Amino acid sequence: MWNSEQEAREEIKDLVGQYYHQFKAQEMDHSDFRPGDRISYSGRVYDEKEMQALTDAMLDFWLTTGRFADEFEKRFAEWIGVKYVHLVNSGSSANLIAFSVLTAPELGERRIKKGDEVITVACGFPTTINPIIQYGAVPVFVDVTIPQYNIDVTRLEEAYDPEKTKAVFLAHTLGNPFDIRAVKDFCDRHQLWLIEDNCDALGSEYMIDGVTKYTGTWGDIGTSSFYPPHHMTMGEGGAVYTDNPLLHRLILSYRDWGRDCYCPSGHDNTCGHRFDGDYGELPHGYDHKYTYSHFGYNLKVTEMQAAIGVAQLVKFPSFIDKRKHNWARLREALSDAQDRIILPEPAGFSDPSWFGFLISVRPESGLDRNQVQRFIEDHNIQTRLLFSGNIIKQPCFDDIRGTDAYRVSGKLDNTDFIMNNTFWVGVYPGMTDEMIDYMAEVIKEAVK
Ligand SMILES: Cc1ncc(COP(=O)(O)O)c(C=O)c1O
């Protein structure tokens, strides 16, 4: 039927392309938007290229991490500007790995042990802090500033415990970088690890002393999520990245079952010493492939996910531009409502790649956040909260609330304010100017 496998592939991919244009392309086209049509807070933006890349991976039928994952890691590393990128199956897994590697014995005195403290904030996504608690280390919650929605860096020193503090683990809230210069100075001064949860900020830039770099690359480890609403997608997926060769080796080990061996899947004896090593109390020459130096996981990504990511990477720079455009247009359109609502502000020295648009109602003007949100949702516009609000108030804390499983440094007044008064709407690249303008109109109506 076909003269070669290549010919078969091309024909199948061509058909998939036709399928996209006939049955899927209209999903991406919002040019006929009418007020009242659904406006999602986010969503995947794709075309036939993603579906064809997925088809390629399917026809390879390699399934587990392979050539597409390698290609993604290489291209992503070049784009973001780090030496080592490792794909994982979600942003939460990326955070779990980023934290876990800092507990490794190889890190000596700087290793995080049970009872050690990690400085963070309470108004974020749960899986930034869950690994800390699950391990038995102690998150120390510091308040945030409004309207940046990031850690109040003037409170860092009072949160520091010379015996216990080992790391700072923070997300760049909805794309807005935290004060990286101040946090980095603090970390350098006290020899602390810095993990940047970059899951909501891919493409945000930050400048220190005239040097501009992407967020996620300033600290020791950065993490990303490729869940569909995020800046680019693989369906499910994530990445952990670092410039540090030791952390790179540890990330691989923790991601891949905790093994000592670093052979790619399907390969054997990359190190050339598969049967002549001495490890732990194992007999001499025990197969390196089955030697475990850490208590790890298996959080690898599949080829199908990675293939979608490779296609998304090509479009990604235009996604960033569109997010910035949408955010700026909405900010401008809402500027005359500032007596009723607090509008977001980008961090100094930053150029954020926004994940969403945060709005806090001013309670002194008699507004109730839930009513405002309901009004907007009733107009078919999707809204979101700043995730956990104050994580300590969440039911997952019922069992540990008031115990020494966590510590609060100072007061969390702004965190509580956010829990009660803040929500956000989307700025994702699938939105048109008409959608943004309508959203602004409805929000203004809601807070009138
Ligand atoms: C700041 C932050 N970190 C981590 C995650 C987890 O990512 P994932 O959903 O891929 O597990 C999210 C999810 O949206 C997030 O917003």
The ligand as a MOL file (V3000), in Angstrom:
LIG
                    3D

  0  0  0     0  0            999 V3000
M  V30 BEGIN CTAB
M  V30 COUNTS 16 16 0 0 0
M  V30 BEGIN ATOM
M  V30 1 C 2.2460 28.0550 41.2100 0
M  V30 2 C 1.9220 26.6390 40.8310 0
M  V30 3 N 2.7790 25.6650 41.1570 0
M  V30 4 C 2.5400 24.3840 40.8260 0
M  V30 5 C 1.4150 24.0160 40.1340 0
M  V30 6 C 1.1720 22.5710 39.7990 0
M  V30 7 O 1.2380 22.2810 38.4450 0
M  V30 8 P 0.5160 20.9640 37.8600 0
M  V30 9 O -0.9330 21.2600 37.7850 0
M  V30 10 O 1.1460 20.7490 36.5340 0
M  V30 11 O 0.8030 19.8620 38.8120 0
M  V30 12 C 0.4840 24.9930 39.7730 0
M  V30 13 C -0.7210 24.5740 39.0510 0
M  V30 14 O -1.4480 25.2930 38.4620 0
M  V30 15 C 0.7410 26.3380 40.1380 0
M  V30 16 O -0.1280 27.3110 39.8170 0
M  V30 END ATOM
M  V30 BEGIN BOND
M  V30 1 1 1 2
M  V30 2 1 2 3
M  V30 3 2 2 15
M  V30 4 2 3 4
M  V30 5 1 4 5
M  V30 6 1 5 6
M  V30 7 2 5 12
M  V30 8 1 6 7
M  V30 9 1 7 8
M  V30 10 2 8 9
M  V30 11 1 8 10
M  V30 12 1 8 11
M  V30 13 1 12 13
M  V30 14 1 12 15
M  V30 15 2 13 14
M  V30 16 1 15 16
M  V30 END BOND
M  V30 END CTAB
M  END
